[in-house]
Structures are given as C-alpha cells and as structure tokens.
C-alpha cells in the first residue's frame, strides 16, 4: 500500500463509521481464519467455515477498496 493510501486509510478509520466497521469485521474474520488454520486436522465444518470466511473477507476488502477509490477521486477532483 502506498503512503498516500495508507494515510487515507488511517483517515477513514478515524472518520468514516462504515469503513471502520468494515475494517473491524475484516480483522475479526482474519483472526478467526488464523485460529482455524492452526488446527492440524480441520473438520469438514472447519473447511466450510474457512471458505465462508474467505468469501466474506473478500467482499469486505472489495467494499473498503471502493470507499478508498471514491475518496481518492474526491480528493483528486479540484
């Protein structure tokens, strides 16, 4: 992530409630995924949950990227 994007992401975490909620949910899924990946022999349910979490994380990341892109365009427009 570039420095301007990092700065913009930080600003959004501070000032945009939707972005902050998306980020926190994404982080929660990341922690759950790490927990599931630590199991030496995951159950079928664990594997299904892992796939579901990955889909949700991708959706959240896409939404956050959309917000970042929109903010970049707003800042770039004179």
Buried (B, 14 or more C-beta within 10 A) or exposed (E): EEEEBEEBBEEBEEEBEEBEEBBEBBEBBEEBBEEBEEEEEBEEEBEEBBEEBEEBBEEBBEBBEEBBEEBEEEEEEE
